């Protein structure tokens, strides 16, 4: 496939990022590498979208801190960006709402017609940029140079989020239909999780199995076991292994701001 016929992808990761870890960044890198190796996709950008403060998770530090830590974590990346839209809303937003926001925003800014995963568009999708719209997170992407490229926003997640789809009542089924059926998911397994088993436990995941791309690289990747929870525990106990979990700029900010020092946060 030529570059103009490959599907162009924006990877969107939603989450607490409390704090953002090296594992989160590696999840983006591994997903991009895997999608490129399939020969069908070109990843043109990644978006980190921290959750709103009203999410209510115990120990969740202010979005002001989480946004800064995320920005520090991606400061050397030329394709991953942090988007504050979720944090700036009046209340918590569903993952479905975040995906729809970015789809609509990109459509306005680039003039794109974003195709669904299960109903790909075969028509040219790139129009003239809307100059009157403020430049968003996509401003450095090269999508506008590919006039016949198909464009998709895919949810990037770990297998733990995929497994949460199987918990009765946790997710709105209509939202799941949109997330998996209309957008699609790229899953980076953690702790050698059996993603086939997980998908078989949900009728919606089974229905849209072809829209779920599982990154099949090194299942023993060292970043697979890195988590925000382990990072917080390491900080609380003064564990030197925290340098394996968090980038130095993030560690420096955490220490300067006295975050996660107490067990409560």
N, C-alpha and C positions, 0 to 999 in steps of 0.2 A: 504494500500500500504506500502511496505517496503521502507526503505530509499534509497536503490539502484534502485528502480523502480519509485520513485518520480522524478519530473523534478527539476533540480537544476537551480536556477535563479540568475542572476546578475541584480540588479536594477540600471539603469543609469538615472541620472537627469541632464539635460542641462538647462542653464539659466544664467541670469546676476549675481545673488547672490550679489546684490548691496544695502545692505550687505546681507549675509546669516543670516537667522533668526532661532529662535527656531521652527518656523512653518515648515521650510525646513527639519530640522532634524526629527521632528515628522512625516512628510510625509513619510520618509523612514521607521520609526518604525511602523506606522500604516499599511503601505503597506505590510511589512514583516509579521506582526501579522495576517493580513487578509489572505495572501497567505498560511501561515502555517495552519490556521484554515480550509482551504478548504481540507486539507489532500492530496493535489496533488503536492505541491511544497515545496522545501527547498531553502530558500534564503541564498546564501553563501557569498554574498558581495553586497556592494552599492558603487556607484561611483558618486561623485559630479564633474561636468565638467563645469567650468565657461566659459562664452563666450569670444571671442576675443575682444580686444579693438576697432577694426574697425567696430564692430556691429553698432556703431553710435547712441546708445540710449542716449538721453539727461541726463546729470548728472551721466553718467557711470564713476566711478573712475577707475584708472589704474588697470590692471589685477594683477600687482605686489601686490597691496593692497588687492584685492579681493581673491587672492590665499592664502595670509597669514590669512585673516579673516576666510576663509573656513577651513584651517588647524587648526586654533584655535577652531573652532566650533565642529570639529569632533575628537579632540585630545583624548577624553576619550572613543571613540567608538572602539570596537574591530572588527567591520565589515564594517564601512563606511570609504572610503578613498577619497582624493581629487586627481584628475588627471589634470595636466597642459597642456596636449597635445593641446587642442583648443587654449589656450592662446599663445602657442609657435609657432603656424603656422604663415605664412607670412600674412595671411588675414583671414577674417571671414569664418567659416566653417558652412555648413548646418547641421541641426540635423541628417539628413540621413547620411552624411559623418562621423559624430562622431560615430554613431552606427556601421557603417561599419568598421571604424578604430578599435574599440574595439573588434568587432567580429573577424577581421583578426588577431589582436594582440593576442587574447586569443588562437586562433587556432594555431598560431606559438609557443606560449610559452608552452601550455599544451598538444598539440597534439590532441586537441578536434575537433570533427566534431560538429559544432553548428547547431542544427536543427532549421528550421523555425517554427513559431507558428502553421501555418496552414498545414504544412507537416512534422509532427514529425518523427524523425528517430527512428527505432526500433533496430538499431545495436549498439554494444558497441562503445562508443565515446571517451574514454580516452586512449591515448597512452602514451608512455614514454615522460617525460618532455624534452624540448629542452634546455639543459644546457648551450648552447652557446648563448642563447638569454638573454639579461639583464632582471632581475626579475622586472616585472611590478607591477601594483597595485593589481593583483590577487595573489601575492606570498603567502599570508597568508590564502588563501581559502583552504578548505578541499576537493576540487573537485577531486584531484588526488587519493583520497582514495576510490572513488566510481566508479569502473571500468565499470559499466553498466549504469551509470546515463546519462540521457539526459540533455543537457545544453542549456539554452536560455539567451539572453540578452534582457531585456524588458525596454522600455522607461517609466520612472516614471514621472508623471506630475500632475498638478492640472487641475480642470475642465476648467479654463480659457484658458489653452493651447489647450485643446480639442475643446473648442468653436472657437478658432482661425482657426481651420481647415475648418470651415464653411464660412469664409470670402473669397469671390471670389477673386482670383488672389494673395492672400497672400502666399499660399504654392504652390510649384510645385507639380502637381498631380502625377507625376512619383515618387517623393520622398514620398508622402503620401502613395502610394501603397506599397512601401518598408517598411516604418515605421510601418504602421498598418498591412499590409498583411504578410510581412516576419518576422518582429520582434515582434510586439504586444505592447500594452500599458497597464500600470496600472495607473488608474486615482484615485486620492484622491480628492473628491469634496470639493469645498470651498463655504462658504455661502449658504449651502443647495441647490446647483445648481441642476437643473433637467437634469441629464446626458442623459436620454432617449430622451428627447426633442432635446438636442443638437445633438445627433447621428442621429436622424431622418432628420436633416437638411443637411446632407452630404451623397451623394451617396456612397462615398468610405467608410465612417464610417458605413453606413448601410450594405455594402457588407461584411465588415470584423468585424461585430459586435461581433462575437464569439471570436475575438482576443483582445477585449477591456475588461479588468477586472476592474470593479468599486468597490472600497473599500467601503463596506457597514458596517460601524461601527456607532459610535455616530455622527450624522450629526450636532450636536451642540457642537462638540469638540472645546474647547477653542482655540486651535491652528488653527482652520479653518479660523479665521478672521485675523490672523497675516500675514502681508505682508512687503516686503522691503520698499514699499512706505510709509506705516504707520510708519515704523521704522525711515526712514529719516526725516519725518515730526516731529516725537517726538524728535529727536536729534536737529533739527533746533529750536524747541520751548522750549527746555530744559524740556520736559515733563518727569516726573519721571516714567511714564508707560513704558519707553523704556526698563526697566529691565524685563518686561513681554514679550518683543519681541525678545531681543537679549541676548545671553549668556554674562556673565561678562567679560571673556577674549576678546570677540569681542568688547564690549563697551570700555574696557580699551585701546585696540589698536586704535579704532576710535578716542578717545579723544587725545591720544598721537600723532596721525598722523594728527589731525585736519581735519578729513573727515566729509563731509555732514553738516558742520556747516553753510555754506551759502546756500541759496535757490537754487543756480545754481548747487550744487553738494553735 
